[in-house]
Amino acid sequence: MRRRSVSLLGLAGLLAVPLTVLPQAQAADGLVSTGKSVTASSVETSAFGAGLAVDGNAATRWASLEGVDPQWIRIDLGAAHTISRVKLNWEDAYGKAYKIQTSADGSTWTDVYSTTTGDGATDDLTVSGTGRYVRMYGTGRGTAYGYSLWEFEVYGAPTGTGGGGGGGSAVPFGSHLRPYTAGTLKPSGSQASIDQKVVDYYNKWKAAFVRQNCGNGWYQIISPDADHPYVAEAQGYGMVIAATMAGADPDAKKIFDGLVKWKIDHPSAVNPNLLAAEQDVNCRSVNGGDGATDGDMDVAYGLLLADKQWGSTGTYNYKDLALKHIAAIKKDEVNPTTKLLKLGDWSSSGDEYYYISRTSDWMADHFRAFRAASGDTTWDSVRSAHQTQISRLQSTYASGTGLLPDFVVDTNTTPKPAPRQVLEDPNDGAYWWNACRTPWRIADDAVTSGDATSLAAARKLNSWIKTKTGGDPNKIAIGYKLNGTQISSGSEAAFFAPFAVAAMTDSGSQAWLDALWNKMVATPVDTSSYFSASIQLQVMITASGNHWVP
């Protein structure tokens, strides 16, 4: 649908604070502090900022003011974590007397380790605690200087992996627990700063488009630039975004559940396990109440994210709803002959739309998630069919650009770009308001799976657009013919943002990626377009390293 190990010397000096040794399995938790937001009581100079203690670089360091006690450095993990290990890599200016403390709110602190006989070098401490914030609180310097750490590492895991349906999230935004394939680029700058830019944009997007209209416990994503106030595509975007932003937004689960209720209460008239595509100002489904494939794909994916984030024992059984939705997509939105997606559940054998498919629906990472959740090998075949067509369309119809058309026809014989207006626009066969999303959708799979086909397709697109614009994202136009001829002038987030994910796949495109990122950061939320704003937000989530496959 268009817009439509512990230090023995350290132990000898323990105060009354107990140190609990964890089982080995817990002590092996992951590093959760790299790139996180960090503050300190002071810095010696601007060259020794607090963030340098969590940048993953043992050649850079934080240093406090000299000759002053106490001093502290605090890491914000972004969400509550269980803390099993803290590692302090001291510079010559070390702490002789210090504490490791945790806090839920950054105000009230609990000691999980304390010593008065620290000797510098590296302190690798096994601890037991929980909290969102972890700090080193130094009360006695080991030298006449200050306190200085090459690296301050915290190991643990997010709390609240579901169970009782509480607000804790298993993969909170900013945790980066699901790293991308080796070699993937990210925008230049500190991870904490990059993540914050996404949160800032999200908050503005939320204010502009998240609604609670018509009562009934519903949340909706409003779509001022669509044919109707509420469309399935927007609700799908909202579900994926809300589940991903858990940990950054304390209301994420509440919003998600309101969107789930909307989905349940607006079933497709064709298959009630799918979502009706359009609703009017009174929140009533219109135009036959049938489903649209693009919205349904994201709804199912969002439900799988929610199951991994919060578990499925709360108000809604996300996993069960997801599996039913996935099965319904297979039954009524996948062409059984071609294994390509149909436009919606309303298209059936014999009608003129049965062998037409929309390239922006071809989401390989979603197919992988459906396969993993359902165990149904059909989704391997479906993914393969779509990736084959992406490669064939690029080589046959867009060898110089890699661009895909909005719609593909004759999928039962020799698939080709739509030769005319087949559903929405005279540019149905061009890279237009649907296909503009394909660099993002293709590259999302490339960076998360490392799949060779997705990587090749994304790199082809990236190479062309970088050359076409001379590395200036302001020159990305609104629409192109498949040969690269510009359709319309102007600049639109729906068209320039998706290329940022493609740029992440090419090791030679750091400057280009940075230019695209900076353009996104400088582009305000267009409150009149859920389409462009929602696309840019999801691209920023991926570019920041926060997109993950359930």
N, C-alpha and C positions, 0 to 999 in steps of 0.2 A: 504494500500500500504506500503510495507516494504521499508526502507531507501529510500528500494524501496520506683432681687432685688438690689438696690443701697444702699450704706452706707450714712445715713443722715448726719453724721459728715463730711464725705468727700464732700458731695454736698455743705456744707456751705462754703467751701474754694475754690470753682471753680474760675478759672481765666476767661479771656475773651473767652476761648474755649467753644463752646456750647456742651451740652450733650443732645442728642436726645433720648427720650424714645421710644422704639420700641413697636409695637403691641405685644400682648402676644404670638401670634403664632410664631413670629420671635424670641422672647426672649427665646423660648423653643428649639432653635437649639441645635445640638449635640456638644459634646466635641470633638474638632478636634486637640488638641495639644499633647495629650499623646504620648510619644515615638518619637516625631518629633525631627529633628535636632535642636540643640540649642547652642548658643554661648553667652559669657559674656565678659564684659570689663575686669574682673579679677576674680580670685577665692582666697579665704583665704588660703586654702591648697588644695591639690589634693583630700582630703576626702570630699570636698564640691563642687564637679564639677557642671557645669551648667545643665547637663543632669538630675541631681537628682531632679530638680524642675519640670520635666515633666514625671517622671517615674511612676506616679500613686500611689506612696508610701508616705503617710503623715508623715513617720518616717525618711525620708531622705531629705536633703535640699542643696540648693545652698547658698553660702556665699561669698560676695565680700571681697576685702581687707579692713581692718579696717581704719577708720579715713580719708577716701579719697572720695571726691565728684568731678565730678559726677560719677555715675556707672550705668551700664545697663545690661540687659539680654534680648536676642532676640530669638524668635522662628521662624523657617522656616516651614511653613505649607506645603510646597512642591508645592503649586499651589494657584492661587488667590481664596480668600474666602470672603464672606460677614461676618463681625464680629458683633455679637449682644450682647456678654457678655464676661467680663473678671473677673476672680476670683483670688485674691491674698491671699494666706494663709501665713501670715508673721510669722517668728520666732521672738524672742524678739528684734532682730535688724531689725527694720522696717523703711520704708520710710515715712518721714513727708511731704516732697515736692517731687512729682514725676508726670510723665506723662505716659499715655498709648498712644502709637503711632503705626500707620500702615504704610506699604510701599509696593509698587509693586516690587521694585528692590533691597531693602536693603540699599539704598543710600539716597533717598529723602523721608522724613518722614512727616506724617500728624498727628496732635494731635487729638485724639478722647476723651480724658479725661485728666484733670489736677487738682491737688489739692496742697495746701500748708499747710493743716491742718490734714494730715493723722495721725491716732492714733493707727495703728498696728492692731493686731488680724486678722480678715478676712475682706477684702474689696471685696464685690460682686457687680460689676459694670455693669449696662446696658449701652451699647455704640452703636454707629452706624458708621460703617466704612467698607472699603474693603482693601484687600491687601494679599500678600503672606506672608509678614513678620509682626510680632507683637512684640513690645518690651515694657518693663518697663524701663523708663529713669529716674533715681533718681538724684535729684539735692540737696536734703537736708535730711540728716540722722536724725532719731528720737532719736538716742542714740549716744554714743561716738564710737560705733563699726562700722560695715559696713551695708550692706543691705543683708538680708537673707530671702529666701522664701522656705517654706516646699513644696508648690506646686504653680505653675503658670498655670492657666487653661484658655484656650481660647475656646469659643463656637461660632459656626457659621455653614456655609454651603458652599460648593464649588460654585463658580459662573459659568455661562455659561452652563446651562443645555440643550443646543442645540439651538433651535430657528433659528437664522439666519445662522447657519452652521459655526460659528466661532470656535476658537481654544480652548475655555474653556471646561473643562470636568466635568461631574457630579460626577464621582467617580475617582478622580485622584489617581494615584499610590501613596501609602503611607498614604492615608487618612483613611484607615481601617474603612470605613463606613458600611461595611457588615461583622459583626463579625461572627466567626465560632460557631458551636454548643458548649455548655458548656462542659468543660473538655478537649478540644482539646489542645494538647501540641504545643509549638513553640520552636524553638532553643533558647538556653540560650544567654543572652546578651541584650543590649538595642535595642529597636525597631528601632531606627534611624540607628544604626550600621547594623542591619540585612537588613533593606531596602536598605541601601547603597551598600551592597554586591551584591544584585540583580541588582541594577542599573549599577554597574561596569561590571557585567557579561553581562548584556543586551547590553551595549555599544560595547563590544568586539564581541558579537554575531552579532549585527547589521553591524559592519564593515566587518565581514567575509561573511555574507550571503545576506544582502539586496542589491539589484541591481536595476539599471534603464537601462536595455538593450533593444535594438531594437527600442528605441524611442517610439513614440505614447502615451506618458504620462503614460506608464506602470511602476509599481514597481513589482519586483518579488523576491522570495526567491530562491536562486540558490541551487541546490542539487548535489554537486560533487560526492556523494557516491550513487546516484541512477542510474537507467538505462538511464535516460535522464536529461538534464540540469535543467528542470523545471518539477516538479510533483505536483499534486493537494494536496497531503498531506502536502508538504512544504508551499504551499500558504495558506492552512488552518491554519497551525501553525502560520504563519506570521500575519494573520488577527487577530487571538485571542491575540497574543502577543502585536501587535501594539495598539489595543483597550484597553488592560489592562495597558500598560505603559504610557498612556496619563497622563500628569501632570509631568512626569519625563522626557519625551522626547518632546520638542516643535514641533518636526516634525511628531509626531505620527499620526495625522489626515491626513497629506499630504501623508505619506506612506500608510496608510490604504486606502485612496481614489485611490491611484495608483494600489493597489492590487484589489480593487473593479473593476476598469476599466479592469484589466487583466481578472478577472472572467467573466465580461460581454462580452469581446471580444473573449473569448475562451470557447464557450458553448459546452456542450456535444452534440454529434451527435444524441444521443438517446432522451434526454430531454434537450432542450436548456436553461432551468432554472437551470441546474446543470453545473458543471465545467468539462471540458475535462481533463482527468487524466494526460496526458503527452505532453510536448512540446520539440522541438528540439532546437539547438543552434540559429536557425533563428526565434525562438518564434512561430513556427507553430505547431499546434496539430498533433500528429502522432498516429499510431497504432489504427486507427478507430475513434479516437476522442471521445470515450465514457467516462462515469464518474466512479469514484472510491468512494465508500461509506465513507471511512475514511476522505478523503479530504472534501467531501461534508458536513459531519457532522460538522466539524470545521468551514467551510465557513459560514454555516447558523448560528452557535453559535457566530462567530465573528461579523456578521451583527447585531445580537441582542444586543451584547455588545455596538457596535457603536451607535445604536439607543438610548440606555440609556445614553451613554457618551455625545453625541453631538446633539442628535435630528435628525430628518429626513427631515428637510426643506432646507438643503444645496444642494450641487451639486448632491448628490445621496439620494434617499429615501431608507435609510437602512432598515426601517421596511418593506416596500413593497417588497424589494428584498429578505429579510429574509423569509417572509411568502411564497413567491413563491418558494424559495429554499426548505423550509420545506415541502411544499405540494408536490414538486417533489421528495423529498426523500421518502415520504410516498408512492407515486404512483409507483416509479420505483426502490427503493432500500430497501423497507421493504417487506418481503415475506408475502402476505395477509393471508396465511394459518397458518403459525407458529408465525407470528408477530416478527420474528427475522430478523435482517438485512442481506441482501444479500451482496455479494462481490462488486457489482456495478450495474449500471442501465443496463448493457449489458447482465446480466443473466436473462433468461426468462423461463417460465414453459416448462419443458421437457428436458432442457439441464442438463448436468452432474453436474453443479455447483449450481443449483437452491436451493438445500437443504444443502448448505455449508455456514457457517458463520465464521467471524474472530473475536475472543474474544476481541481484542484490540479496536474494533469499538464500544463495548458495553459501552457507556458513559451515565450513568444514569442522571448525572446533565444536560447533553444536552437534554435528553428526557424531563426532568422537564421544562427546558426553552422553548422547543418547545410547550409543553402543555400550559404554561402560556401565550405565545405570540399568539398562534393560537386559543386557547379555544377548541381545538379538543381533546376529551377524548380518542381518539385512542392512543395518546402518553402515557396515563396511562397504557393501555394494553401492549404497546410495552415495556415500562420500566419494568413492572411486569414480562413479559415473559423473558426478559434478566436476571433479578435478580434471577428468579427461576432457570434458567439454571446455573448461577454462583454457586448457593448453591448446586445444584444437581451434577454438575461436580466436585466440591470440595469434597463432601462427598463420591461420587462413585469412582472417579478415582484418587483423590489426598488427601485422608483422613489424611495423615500425614504431608502434605505440604501446601495444599490449592492452589497449582499452577494450572494455566489454560493452555491449549494447544494453539498453534497459531491458529489452525482451528478446527472447530467442523463439523462433517458430520452427515448425516441422521437426520437432524433437524425435518423432518416430522414424524419420528417414535420414535426412542430412540436415542437422540443426544449423540454422543461419540467423543472422540478425533480422529483426522484423523489417520487412521492406516498406512498411507503411504504418499508419496509426492502427494498432491492433487492440489497444485498450485505453490509453490515456492521451496520447499526444502525437503529432506528426513526427516527433523525434524519438519515437519508440525504438527505432533501430540504432540510435546514437547513444553516446555516453552523456546521459542527461540526468534528470532528477531522481532516478532510481539507481542507475549504475554508478553514480558518484560515490556510493558507499562501498563499492567493490574493493578498492585498495585497502581499506580498513578491514573488511571481512576476510579477504584472502590473507593479509599479513598478520591478522590476529592468530590464525592457525600456524603461520610460519614461525612466529616468535615463540609460541607456546609448545609446538610439537617438533619443530625443526624439520618438518616434512619437505623433501626435496622439490616436489611439484609446487607446493605453495610458495616456497622460497623463490623458485625460478619465476613464477608468475608475478610475485610482488616486486622482485628486482627489475623485471622488465618494465613494469609501470614506473618504478622509481627512476630508472635510467632515463626514460623518455621525458617525464615531466621536469626533471632537474635540468636536462639539456634544453628543453622547450622554453623554459622560463629564465635560463641563465642563472639559476640559483636564487631567483627572487620570487618568493611566494606571493607577492602582491600581483604577479603576472599570471597567476592561475585563473583562468577564465571560468565563466559559468557555462559549462558544456562544450563538448567537442564531437565532431564527426570521428569515426573510427580511424581515419587517416591523420588525425591531429588538427584538422581545421577547426578553428574556434567558432562556436555557435553564438555566444553572447558575451558582451563585455561585463565588467563589474567584478566584485569579489564577494564570495559567499562561503561561510564556514563549512557548509555541506560539501563544497567542492575542494577547498584547500586543506581542511583538517585531515581527511582520510589519508592523504599522501604522507603524513608524518609517520604513520605506522609502517608503510612501505619503506620509508627511508631508514627505519630501524634495522632492516634486514641487510643493509649494504655497508660494509666496513669503511668505505670511502665517502660516506655521506654525512659525517658528523656536522660539518658546517651547515649543510642543507637541513638536517634535522633540527639543529639549533635555530635556524631561521624560521622554520615552520612552527616550532614550539613558541618562539618569541612572538610570532604573529598571533598564535592562539591566545597567549597570555594577554596580549594587548587588545584583543577583540572582546568587547563587552557582550554579555548575554543579550541576544535579540529576543526580547520578550514577546515579539509578534510571531516567532517561528520556533515552535517546539522541535521541528525537524532539524534545523541547523544547530540549534543549541544542544539538543540531545546527542546528536552525532559528535559535535566537538567535545562534549563532556566525556563520552565513551572513548573517544580517541585519546584524550588527555589521561584517562584512567590507564589505558594500555601503555602510552608513552612513558608514564611515570613508574611502570613496573607493577601495577596493581591489578591487571587483568589475569584471571585464572580460570582454568577449566575444571569443573566439578567431576 
